[in-house]
Amino acid sequence: MLTLLIILAALALILISIIKFDIHPFLALFLGAIIYGLMMGMDTELILKSISEGFGGVMGSVGLLILLGVILGTFLEKTGGALVIAEKVLKWVGEKSVNLSLMLSSWVLSIPVFGDSTIIMMNPIAKSLASKSSLSYAATIVAVSLGAMASHSLVPPTPGPIATAGILGADLGLVIFYGGLVSLLTLIPLLIFVQKAVTKISLKPKVVTDEKTVPLEDRPKFGSALLPILVPLVLIILASIANYPTKPLGEGGIIKAIQFIGTPVIALLIGAILSFTLPKKFDRKLLSSSGWIGEAILLSAPVILITGAGAVFGKMLQNSGVGDLVTSTMSDANWGIFLPFLIAFGLKTAQGSTTVAMITTASIVAPMLGPLGLDSEMMKVFTCVAIGAGALGISHANDSGFWVVTQLSGMTTKQGNQSHSMGTLIAGITAICLVYILSIFLG
């Protein structure tokens, strides 16, 4: 009981530091981990060992993946490739199904691009379609936000899911496949919610000059824009199939090559290099510290550091013997896949950041996988997706995404809660139900 109280006190300290005192999550997690170790009476050498092993271990497996994913997304966004993909999806689905088109477009874009950025990029399209039709602007912008949230929390190479998979040691190819499946199915109740409820919010877009966008003639072709996303995902999934114990693709030199280029870091490196071909006129300055690469490094640095600090906290928990605590206190309770979901859900709702909630939850859950019965290869994958499901909701006033949606559209806070926030709650509950069903049959 004392150990549990210390864990809760450490978590409370981290949350209060982030929410009330606006301390950076990296510092809050890092100091919280050290304070937890001291409160547990851990030997100082063990505390230092936990810091070096936790931070160093996760940087080697996850840091590069986050950076390469952000580089890929930055080039897609800056060249207008992301908008090309969105407009093509919109054309395929048809303007008669505007909300479905917007939701699918933002779902695709938010796989390589940050969720907030996706909403900002898609806003001109959502605004234009609302102004040209009788649709409520609230419905079109919320369709965008919910589509973006669904893949942002569940599908790598978005930083949160990548970090979670790395911390838990889950197969990234399987996380991509099942995260994609769950998030796509989650769009069904979200679309119904938008069509039946959000459309009742009367909101028309104000005619203002939109942000500068890349001219049509300078944007890449659809196929070129899609390659940096599609190639890494296909390579990672192929490598996961090739690595399966039954060797379904056989053995040999070609298979070894697939396994190499399908390694997440190599696959994403290939995706990042492909994204360099997207600018109409390539300038070497784009790859400099003051160019798009430099910008991507600045964007990814906080996420990488937060991931490392979360891993330190997780290693501190592990070395303090928290696994034994879980075994003794939860041996008769069938928490299973719902515990990671509830922790992530509570953390996201309390402090607002999807990525911080996912990384912190993964760090807490990692040493508990065995006692919770989640240590098989498939259950690690479903645990990652369950954490993503929890980090979907609830997005409200402490989440930057909430304010992006309400400020861009002109919605009131109440309307934002009724639409965007409620949608994220529906998304989280739907996703964990789907994960639970999958875990029963495949876990």
C-alpha positions, 0 to 999 in steps of 0.5 A: 500500500505504501508503494502504491501511495508513493507511485500515486504521489509521484504521478500527482507531482508530475501532473501538478507540475505540468498543469498548475505550474506549466513546467515542461513535461520533460523536466516534470517527468525527469524530476518526478522519476528521481523523487520517486526513487528517493521516496522508495529508498532506492540506492543512489547507484541504482537511481543513477543506473535507472536514469542512464539505462532508461534514457539511453535505451529508449533513445537508441530505439525510438529517438531516430524514429520520431525525428525521421517521422517528423522530417517526413511530415515537415516536407509533406506539409511545406511542399503542399503534398499533404493538401494534394493527398487531402484533395484527392481523397475528397475527389474520390469520396465525393463532395456529397459525402463532405464530412466523410471525405474530410474525416478520411483525408485528415485521418491519412494526413495525421499519420505522418503529420502532427494532429494540430498541423493537420487541422490547420492545413485542412481548415481552408478546405473545411471552411470552403466546403461549408461556405459553398453548401448548407453544412454547418462549419462546426460539422466540417471542422470537427470531422477534420479534427476527429479524423486527425485524432484517430490516426494521431493516437493510434497509427505510427509513424506519429511520435506517440504510437512510435514511442509507445511501441518502442518502450513496450517492445511491440512489433511496429508493423503489427502496431501499424496494422492493428492501430490502422484497423482500429482507428478506421473502424472508430471513424464509423461512430464518429461519422454518425456523431458528426452527421446526427449531432454536430450538424445541429450546431449552427455555425457559418464560416467568416469570410477571411483571407486564409493562410498562405498556401503553396501555389497549385503549380508548385505542389507535387503530384499525388503519387509522389506525395503518397510515396514517402508515407506508403513505402515505409509502411509497406516495408515495415509490414513486409518485414514484420511478416518476414520475421514471423516465426513460421517464416511465411515469406521463406528465407534467403538473400532477398528476405534478409534484404526485406528484413533490413530495409523494413527495419523501422529506422531504415524504412522511415529513413527511406521515407524521409529521403523520398520526401526530399524529392517533393519540392518543385525546385530542390534547394540544398539549404532545405537540408541545413540547420536553418532549413526544413530539416532544422525546423523538423529537429526543433519540432521533434526535440521536445517529443524525444526528450519527453520520451526519454524522461518517460523511459527514465520514470519507467525504468525507475518503477521497474528497478523499484520492484513495482512488478512484484506489487502488481503481482501481489495486488492484482493477481485476482483482478482481471484488469488486463488490457483495460488498465493501460487504457484507463491510465492513458485516459486519465493522464490525457484528460488531466494534462492535455497532451496525447504524446505525454499521456502515451509515453507516461502510460507506456513507461508505467505499464512496461514493468507490469506487462508480465503480471497483467498477462500482456507480455506476449507479442500480440498482447504487447501490440494490443497494449500499444493500441489500448494506450492510444485509445485512452490517449484519444479522450478527452480533448478539452480546454487543456489540449492545444488541439481543442483550441485550434478547432474552436479558434479556427472555426469561431466555436464557443468553448461550450460548442467545442465541448459538445462537438470535439470533446464529446467526439474524442470520448466516443472515439476512445470508448469505441477504440478500446472496445475494438481492442478488447474484442481483437485481444479475445480472438487474437491475443 
